[in-house]
C-alpha cells in the first residue's frame, strides 16, 4: 500500500502527539479510527494532496503516539488536538473523522467550535452502543483484547475478499495485510482504554449544538456501523447533509477511495 511520500513532514507536538503534514491548499485535519493510525489515510492522501494541506496525527495510544499514557477517552483524544492544531497552525481547519475518529471530530467541533470550519463524519456514530446487540458486541471485543493481541485481532477483522458476506466491496489481499500491520503495531492495554472510551462516548444529547457545516458519509453495506448511526447523525446535527456510498462497507476509505475523495472535495 501507499506509504508517506518523500515530501511528507513529520513532527512531534509538545504534548507528545506525532503528526505529519501532507499536500498544499485548504487546511484539513484527518482523524483515524480506533486501533488504527494516521497511515490508514495514505491512499486518500494521494488523491487530496493537490487540493488540501493535510494534518494527520496518530491519536494518543495509537501508532507513533502509542507510548503515551492514558486516559484514552474521546474527550482526552480531542483535547490533545488543541496543542497539535496550534503548533501546526491549523486553527481553524476542515475536519474529517473516520469511524472512531468521527467521535473525536464531533467532540472537537463541540468543545472548540471556532477551530472547525466544516466537518465530515465518515462511517461513524453518535453512540456506538445504542442497541443491546451493539453493547454486547463491544463487551465481547473488549474481553478479546484481554486475551488476544491487536495483531491477532487484526487478522480476524481485516480479511481479503472481493465481496463481504453482506455484499459490500471487500479488501484486496494487499490492503488487508497492510491494515493488519497498522493495527498490530498498537499495544493491547492502550487499545482496551480506547475501546472503553468508545463504549462511553455518546454525543446524542449535544449533537444539535454542533454549528459547523456537516457532511455525513456512510456505506450502504456497513455492518460495523449500520445505517441507523448515519440517520442519527444526519437528523441530529442541524443542517447536516448525508451521502451514502453504494456497495461500500466500513472499509469505504480503501474500497471507494476515489469516491470519498470526490465527496470531500465537493463539500
N, C-alpha and C positions, 0 to 999 in steps of 0.2 A: 504494500500500500504506500501511498504518498507520505513522505515524512517532511519535516520542516525544511524549508528551502534554504539555499545558501545565503539568501538575503535576510533570513529570519534574525531578529534581535531578541535575545533572552535576557531577562532581568530577575532580580530578587528584591521584592519590596522590603521596607524596613521592618514589617511585621512577619517576614519570613515567607510570604507567598511568592512562588515563582510564577512568572508570566512571560509571554513573548508577544511581540508586535509584528504584524504582517500587513503588507499591502499599503495602498495610498488612496485617500479620499475621505468620505464621511466616517466619523468615528463609530465603531461598532464593537460592543463587548459581547463575547461568546461564552456562555456558561454551560459546561458539560454536565452529564448525568452522574448519578451515584455509581461508585465503583469504577468510574472511567477516568479520563484526564483530558486536558485540552487537546491532546493529539487526536482525539476522536473526530475533530473537525477538519483534519488535514485535507481530505478530498473536497470539502466545501470551500475551504480557504482558497484553493487554487482557482475556483470559479468566481470568487468575490474580490480577489486581491487588486483588481484594476478599478474597483468601484468603492471599496471601503478600506480604511485603515483600521485593522482589527486588533483588539486586545484579547488575548486568550490565556487566562490564568489556569493553573492547576489549583482547584479549591483545597482548603485545609483538609489534610488527611489523604489526599489523592496525588498520584503522580509524583512530581518532584517536590511537592509540598507535603508529601506523605509522612514525614517525620515530625510534623508539627503536632503538639499535644491538642487534645480536645478542650472544650466540648465541640461536637460536630453537628449541632442542631442548625436548622436553617437560619435562624437569626444570627448566629455566630458566623456562618459562611457568608452571609450578606454583609455583615458589619466589617469583615475583613476587606471587603471591596472598597470601603471608604478610603483607606490608605492607598490601595492599588490604583484607584481612579485618580486620586490626587497626584501621586508620584508619576503616573504615566501621562498625566494631563489629558484625561479622557472624560472630564466632567464639565458639561453634560455629554451624553452619548446615547445612541440607539442601543438596545439590549436585546439579545436573542438567547433565551434559555431553553435548553432541550432536556426533556424528561425531568429528573430531579433538579437540574439547572433551571427549569422553569419555575419551580418553587422558590429558588433563591432569587430569581429575577422578579417575581411578584413581591417578595419581601423587600427587595431593594427599592422597587417602584413605590411601595407603600411607605417605607421608612425615610427614603430620600427622594421625594418626587421631583425635585429640581435637577437631580442627576440623570434622570431617564427621559430622553426626548421622545422616544417611541419604543414600543415593546412588542416583541414577537415571542409567543409561547408555543413551542412545538412538542407534540407528543407528551403533554404534561397534564397536571391536575391541580385542583384546589385542595383536595383531600384524598390521598391515595388509599385510604381505608374507609371509604364511605359506605361500603356494604359489608355484610357479615363474611362473605366469601373472601373479600379483599383483606379484611383483618386477619382471617385465618391464614391466608397465603403469606402475608408479611410475617406473621408469627413463625410459620414454618421456615421461611427463608432466614430469619434471624437465628433460629435454632441451628440450621445447617451451617451457618457461619461460625458456630461454636465448635464444629467437628470437622469441617472441610475448609481448605484454604481457598482464597479468592481465585487462584489458578484453576483448581478443580471445578469450582462452581462455574467459572467462565467457560470451560469446555462443555458444560451442560447447557448453559444459556445460549451460547453462540455456536450453532451448527450450520455447516454449509447445506444449502438446499435451493433448488430452482424455485420451488414454492413451499410455503409452510403448510401445516395441517389446516390452517384457517383459510388458505387460498391466497395469502399475501406473497408478494415477490420476496424471495429469500436471498441470503448472502452467498457469495461465491466462497470457495474454499480459502482463497487468499484473504478475503475480507474477514471471514470467521477466525482464522488463525491470527490475523493482525489484532482484532479486538480481544481475543483471548490473551495475547501478550500484554496488552494495556492493562487489563483487569488483574492479571497475575502479579503485576508489579506492586499492588497495594497490600497493606498489612491488614490482617483479619481483625485485630482489635479496633482499629480506626474505622473499618467498614461496618463493624457492629454498631459503633457510635453513629455512623451516618444513617444506617437503616433505622435506628431508634429515632433519629431526627426526622426521617421521612415519615415514620408512623405518627409522630406527634404533630406534624405540620397540618394546619387547617386554615386556609385563607378565606373560607366562605363568609365569615362574619364581616370582613372588611373589603371584599372584592369591589364593592360599589364605590369605595373610596379611591381606587386607582384612577388617576387622571390622565396618564399617558395614553396617546392613541395606540390601541392594542389590536394585534392580529393574532388569532389563534389558529394553529395549523395542526391537523390530525391526519391519521391514516385510516382509511375505511376498514382495514383489517388489523388494527392494532389490538391485540389481545392482552398486552401488558397494561395498557392504559385505554380501556374501552371507551366507546362513543359517549357514554353519559358524562365522562370527565370533560370532554370537549364541549358538550352542551352547557355544563355548569359554568365554565369559564366564559363562553360567548354570552350567555344570558346574565351572568353576574357582574361583568365589567361593563360599565356604561359606554355605549358606542362601539363595543368590540365587534370586529369582523371575523368571521370564521371561514377557513378554507380546508376542505377535505381532499386529500390526495388519493385518487382511486388506486386500489391494489397495493397500497403501502401498509406495512405493519409498523412495529415500534422501531425498526431499523431504517426508517424512511430516509434519514440523513445519508445513508450509504447506498440504498437501493434506488432512490429517486433524488439523487444529489442535484442534478440539473434543474429539476422542477422546483426543489426547495430554494435553490439559488435564485431562480426567476421570481418566485414569490417574495423573497426577501427584498430583491431589487425593486419590485413593483410597489412595495408598501409606501 
